[in-house]
């Protein structure tokens, strides 16, 4: 069967060859859609020393800023997009709770632009604290490829009234092409 198909391709007239070339081109162009990737490293760490009490009957400070930072990269799976394109994108964030007290509020903000990988691009938004909920919400937007965008985290509403536990949540960042 392979030989027969090969023979048929050889006998196509020029119009059929042009048609096949157009179909092949459209398939290749369509296969390169949505090449954007967001990757993370690091993350928040709230050490127990932040939550120490010196007197009985006192409460914790209601807010604690993470002592470690998180980093976010926005790149493309396509080499040419990373270096020679100025594609626009936006990022949303939400949390997926594993073990979490509803009274706690996890907040996030963008601390720096990081390093530009592409020839051009910009980043805007995300410089103010936002509370991360279980519903995706806009975080910040930009264009081009970037690495090591620094993020900071803050925990709000910490209280002795919340039962002691190892609370865990997963932050989910989603990138959209604008």
SELUMKOL-783621 format. One record per residue (C-alpha): residue number from 0; x, y, z; residue in three letters. Coordinates in steps of 0.25 Angstrom, whole numbers. Layout:
NUM,X,Y,Z,ALA
...
This chain:
0,0,0,0,UNK
1,11,10,3,UNK
2,17,8,-11,UNK
3,4,10,-18,UNK
4,2,23,-10,UNK
5,16,27,-14,UNK
6,13,25,-28,UNK
7,0,32,-28,UNK
8,7,44,-22,UNK
9,17,44,-33,UNK
10,6,44,-43,UNK
11,-1,57,-38,UNK
12,-2,68,-47,UNK
13,3,82,-43,UNK
14,-10,87,-37,UNK
15,-11,75,-28,UNK
16,4,78,-23,UNK
17,0,92,-20,UNK
18,-12,88,-12,UNK
19,-4,78,-4,UNK
20,7,89,-1,UNK
21,-4,98,4,UNK
22,-10,88,13,UNK
23,4,84,18,UNK
24,6,99,21,UNK
25,-7,101,28,UNK
26,-4,88,37,UNK
27,10,94,41,UNK
28,5,108,44,UNK
29,-7,102,52,UNK
30,2,93,60,UNK
31,10,104,65,UNK
32,-2,111,72,UNK
33,-2,114,87,UNK
34,13,112,89,UNK
35,13,119,103,UNK
36,18,113,115,UNK
37,19,118,130,UNK
38,28,111,139,UNK
39,30,113,154,UNK
40,41,111,164,UNK
41,43,114,179,UNK
42,31,118,187,UNK
43,26,123,200,UNK
44,31,118,214,UNK
45,26,123,227,UNK
46,35,119,238,UNK
47,30,117,252,UNK
48,38,128,258,UNK
49,29,138,251,UNK
50,18,132,259,UNK
51,24,133,273,UNK
52,17,138,285,UNK
53,24,145,297,UNK
54,11,146,306,UNK
55,0,137,310,UNK
56,-13,142,305,UNK
57,-7,150,293,UNK
58,-10,147,278,UNK
59,0,146,267,UNK
60,2,157,257,UNK
61,-9,156,248,UNK
62,0,157,236,UNK
63,13,150,232,UNK
64,22,152,219,UNK
65,29,140,214,UNK
66,44,139,216,UNK
67,46,132,203,UNK
68,42,137,189,UNK
69,36,130,177,UNK
70,40,132,162,UNK
71,32,131,150,UNK
72,37,129,135,UNK
73,29,132,123,UNK
74,34,126,111,UNK
75,30,119,98,UNK
76,32,105,93,UNK
77,36,111,80,UNK
78,50,117,79,UNK
79,47,128,70,UNK
80,36,133,79,UNK
81,45,134,90,UNK
82,55,143,83,UNK
83,49,150,71,UNK
84,34,151,75,UNK
85,27,161,84,UNK
86,15,152,87,UNK
87,5,158,97,UNK
88,0,150,109,UNK
89,-7,151,123,UNK
90,-6,142,135,UNK
91,-17,138,145,UNK
92,-15,131,158,UNK
93,-24,123,168,UNK
94,-21,113,179,UNK
95,-25,98,180,UNK
96,-26,95,195,UNK
97,-21,82,201,UNK
98,-22,86,216,UNK
99,-26,100,218,UNK
100,-33,108,229,UNK
101,-44,117,222,UNK
102,-40,129,232,UNK
103,-26,129,226,UNK
104,-23,138,214,UNK
105,-11,136,204,UNK
106,-7,148,197,UNK
107,3,150,185,UNK
108,9,161,178,UNK
109,20,163,167,UNK
110,33,169,172,UNK
111,41,170,160,UNK
112,40,169,145,UNK
113,51,158,145,UNK
114,60,157,132,UNK
115,56,159,118,UNK
116,59,148,109,UNK
117,53,153,96,UNK
118,58,165,88,UNK
119,46,173,93,UNK
120,35,173,103,UNK
121,29,179,115,UNK
122,21,175,128,UNK
123,10,182,135,UNK
124,1,180,147,UNK
125,3,171,159,UNK
126,10,180,168,UNK
127,0,181,179,UNK
128,-4,170,188,UNK
129,-16,162,183,UNK
130,-23,151,191,UNK
131,-22,138,184,UNK
132,-36,130,185,UNK
133,-41,117,179,UNK
134,-46,125,167,UNK
135,-36,129,156,UNK
136,-33,144,155,UNK
137,-25,153,147,UNK
138,-11,155,153,UNK
139,-2,162,143,UNK
140,1,164,128,UNK
141,12,166,118,UNK
142,19,163,105,UNK
143,31,155,100,UNK
144,39,145,108,UNK
145,43,147,122,UNK
146,51,139,133,UNK
147,52,140,148,UNK
148,40,149,150,UNK
149,41,150,166,UNK
150,28,148,174,UNK
151,25,150,189,UNK
152,15,144,198,UNK
153,8,149,210,UNK
154,-1,141,220,UNK
155,-13,149,226,UNK
156,-22,147,238,UNK
157,-13,138,245,UNK
158,-19,135,259,UNK
159,-18,126,271,UNK
160,-32,123,269,UNK
161,-29,115,256,UNK
162,-25,101,260,UNK
163,-10,97,259,UNK
164,-8,89,246,UNK
165,1,88,234,UNK
166,-7,96,224,UNK
167,-5,93,210,UNK
168,-10,99,197,UNK
169,-5,99,182,UNK
170,-4,112,174,UNK
171,-8,110,160,UNK
172,-3,120,149,UNK
173,-10,120,136,UNK
174,-5,128,124,UNK
175,-14,133,113,UNK
176,-9,139,99,UNK
177,-15,152,97,UNK
